[in-house]
């Protein structure tokens, strides 16, 4: 544990867990000209309608186009949680992690009661290699919403990266209590249980005292 490739694999597991698949693009957005013409029609729309358009775009795989719209909205609403979170979230999807960190950090400053802000900030910190900050942020997310899907699984993976196997096992079990069909948490829990069991066998009870130690009579 702790090797970059191992960390990359576990981060990939979290990504799959979040259900952040990007679907195939639909024909109406296949080229820049068509997209620009479509967006031009929305210029008089409310910010809510434009946010809906941006959400549709990133769901269809047009992340850069979604960011353009979110940035336009942000220019007039820089201090709202939704806009900062959405920008940070889509930057997270694109892999532009410093940008994701910037906007998600701003989002949790604006409203510290929103669990998703801390959760995706934690995932971003993890991908940036700051495992301790990632653990702290995901723990905050769980404190706000203990029953959220995938929160405990993500923390379990982070704790496993930190080497805290008992803590990780507890989080994977908590995720399975919420979702008994969660095969990833079951797999991870099974692996950790085997590691912990093997460790106990290598350190049997009743081992002789270390040389030089005194024993009361």
Wavefront OBJ file of the C-alpha trace (Angstrom):
o trace
v 0.000 0.000 0.000
v 1.014 3.614 -0.516
v 2.501 3.027 -3.972
v 1.282 5.405 -6.715
v -0.187 2.629 -8.874
v -2.126 1.237 -5.910
v -3.454 4.686 -5.067
v -4.459 5.213 -8.707
v -6.409 1.949 -8.760
v -8.281 2.752 -5.558
v -9.102 6.260 -6.750
v -10.466 4.633 -9.899
v -12.724 2.466 -7.756
v -14.124 5.588 -6.117
v -14.712 7.166 -9.515
v -16.674 4.148 -10.695
v -18.628 4.155 -7.466
v -19.841 7.686 -7.951
v -21.678 6.732 -11.114
v -20.026 9.547 -13.011
v -20.163 7.859 -16.396
v -20.360 10.269 -19.323
v -22.816 9.052 -21.965
v -22.328 9.279 -25.711
v -22.886 12.681 -27.274
v -26.171 13.280 -29.079
v -26.164 14.532 -32.689
v -27.341 18.085 -31.829
v -23.968 18.817 -30.164
v -21.596 17.006 -32.477
v -19.922 20.100 -33.901
v -18.915 23.515 -32.563
v -21.129 25.440 -34.978
v -24.266 23.552 -34.037
v -23.442 23.916 -30.365
v -22.824 27.681 -30.667
v -26.092 28.168 -32.529
v -27.957 26.238 -29.858
v -26.391 28.164 -26.992
v -27.135 31.469 -28.753
v -30.819 30.646 -28.461
v -30.470 30.469 -24.678
v -28.888 33.894 -24.155
v -32.123 35.359 -22.846
v -32.798 32.380 -20.600
v -32.684 32.571 -16.826
v -29.603 31.342 -15.003
v -31.597 28.308 -13.871
v -32.360 27.354 -17.470
v -28.730 27.818 -18.434
v -27.660 25.645 -15.508
v -30.036 22.975 -16.784
v -28.391 23.237 -20.204
v -24.921 22.976 -18.647
v -26.001 19.903 -16.695
v -27.298 18.283 -19.879
v -24.023 19.039 -21.645
v -21.763 17.439 -19.040
v -24.066 14.439 -18.766
v -23.643 13.967 -22.520
v -19.876 14.287 -22.341
v -19.473 17.922 -23.412
v -17.532 18.983 -20.339
v -15.710 21.983 -21.819
v -18.963 23.418 -23.165
v -20.617 22.941 -19.779
v -17.737 24.757 -18.106
v -18.152 27.707 -20.494
v -21.776 28.126 -19.451
v -21.039 27.674 -15.746
v -18.272 30.278 -16.022
v -20.699 32.730 -17.613
v -23.151 32.181 -14.761
v -20.328 32.438 -12.193
v -19.318 35.858 -13.550
v -22.622 37.243 -12.278
v -23.044 34.941 -9.254
v -19.547 34.310 -7.846
v -20.729 33.854 -4.275
v -23.394 31.182 -4.674
v -22.828 27.599 -3.553
v -24.493 25.998 -6.561
v -22.386 27.750 -9.183
v -19.076 27.149 -7.393
v -19.947 23.530 -6.698
v -21.052 22.854 -10.279
v -17.879 24.392 -11.673
v -15.728 22.431 -9.259
v -17.596 19.216 -9.972
v -17.234 19.466 -13.756
v -13.585 20.472 -13.460
v -13.190 17.340 -11.305
v -14.696 15.272 -14.128
v -12.304 16.796 -16.670
v -9.304 16.034 -14.457
v -8.420 19.726 -14.060
v -7.831 19.205 -10.376
v -6.397 22.597 -9.314
v -9.470 24.298 -10.793
v -11.733 21.747 -9.145
v -9.997 22.327 -5.825
v -10.399 26.105 -6.182
v -14.148 26.137 -6.808
v -15.028 23.286 -4.449
v -13.030 24.965 -1.665
v -14.993 28.144 -2.329
v -18.260 26.203 -2.265
v -17.639 24.746 1.200
v -16.651 28.195 2.453
v -19.953 29.612 1.218
v -22.095 26.836 2.691
v -20.575 24.320 5.087
v -23.873 22.448 5.445
v -23.747 20.853 1.984
v -22.216 17.382 2.189
v -21.491 16.992 -1.530
v -19.161 19.988 -1.465
v -16.930 18.337 1.116
v -17.246 14.930 -0.521
v -16.049 15.955 -3.972
v -13.454 18.258 -2.463
v -12.158 15.192 -0.619
v -12.024 13.158 -3.826
v -10.178 16.005 -5.527
v -7.672 16.218 -2.662
v -7.154 12.471 -2.950
v -6.385 12.701 -6.659
v -4.003 15.562 -5.905
v -2.181 13.238 -3.497
v -3.198 14.917 -0.224
v -4.603 11.841 1.489
v -4.914 13.393 4.946
v -6.932 16.351 3.644
v -9.054 13.934 1.616
v -9.871 11.922 4.737
v -10.774 15.064 6.688
v -13.129 16.341 3.984
v -14.917 13.034 3.437
v -15.351 12.670 7.211
v -17.025 16.099 7.230
v -19.328 14.949 4.433
v -20.299 11.851 6.433
v -20.907 13.926 9.564
v -23.397 16.017 7.583
v -25.059 13.098 5.778
v -24.189 9.727 7.353
v -26.485 7.715 5.081
v -25.342 9.083 1.714
v -24.497 6.588 -1.013
v -20.789 5.819 -1.414
v -19.505 8.181 1.290
v -18.445 5.376 3.623
v -16.949 3.390 0.765
v -14.816 6.353 -0.293
v -13.616 6.925 3.270
v -12.847 3.224 3.575
v -10.604 3.400 0.520
v -8.869 6.515 1.839
v -8.283 4.956 5.258
v -6.910 1.852 3.531
v -4.434 4.066 1.689
v -3.433 5.569 5.035
v -2.804 2.071 6.388
v -5.706 2.197 8.858
v -7.144 -1.224 8.044
v -9.511 -1.533 11.052
v -10.935 1.908 10.289
v -11.283 1.066 6.612
v -13.038 -2.204 7.437
v -15.502 -0.340 9.651
v -16.350 2.055 6.806
v -16.811 -0.732 4.250
v -19.146 -2.520 6.676
v -21.076 0.724 7.197
v -21.496 1.042 3.414
v -22.736 -2.550 3.187
v -25.272 -1.845 5.951
v -26.652 0.931 3.755
v -26.367 -1.066 0.518
v -26.059 -4.851 0.963
v -25.590 -5.204 -2.815
v -22.407 -3.099 -2.815
v -19.955 -5.635 -4.237
v -16.953 -3.279 -4.120
v -17.276 -2.695 -0.374
v -17.800 -6.428 0.148
v -14.668 -7.209 -1.849
v -12.585 -4.644 0.014
v -13.900 -5.801 3.398
v -13.096 -9.422 2.551
v -9.532 -8.502 1.588
v -8.961 -6.527 4.785
v -10.474 -9.255 6.969
v -8.040 -11.742 5.426
v -5.087 -9.399 6.005
v -6.064 -8.784 9.628
v -6.652 -12.495 10.253
v -3.250 -13.361 8.804
v -1.629 -10.745 11.020
v -3.234 -12.185 14.136
v -1.967 -15.663 13.255
v 1.573 -14.325 12.949
v 1.320 -12.776 16.444
v -0.127 -15.519 18.672
v -1.176 -14.810 22.238
v 1.098 -16.074 24.988
v 4.329 -15.183 23.243
v 7.394 -15.511 25.511
v 8.613 -12.270 27.122
v 11.400 -10.383 25.428
v 14.943 -11.167 26.598
v 15.895 -9.209 29.690
v 12.303 -8.578 30.802
v 11.365 -9.501 34.372
v 8.405 -11.708 35.286
v 6.702 -11.452 38.665
v 6.604 -14.637 40.762
l 1 2 3 4 5 6 7 8 9 10 11 12 13 14 15 16 17 18 19 20 21 22 23 24 25 26 27 28 29 30 31 32 33 34 35 36 37 38 39 40 41 42 43 44 45 46 47 48 49 50 51 52 53 54 55 56 57 58 59 60 61 62 63 64 65 66 67 68 69 70 71 72 73 74 75 76 77 78 79 80 81 82 83 84 85 86 87 88 89 90 91 92 93 94 95 96 97 98 99 100 101 102 103 104 105 106 107 108 109 110 111 112 113 114 115 116 117 118 119 120 121 122 123 124 125 126 127 128 129 130 131 132 133 134 135 136 137 138 139 140 141 142 143 144 145 146 147 148 149 150 151 152 153 154 155 156 157 158 159 160 161 162 163 164 165 166 167 168 169 170 171 172 173 174 175 176 177 178 179 180 181 182 183 184 185 186 187 188 189 190 191 192 193 194 195 196 197 198 199 200 201 202 203 204 205 206 207 208 209 210 211 212 213 214 215 216 217
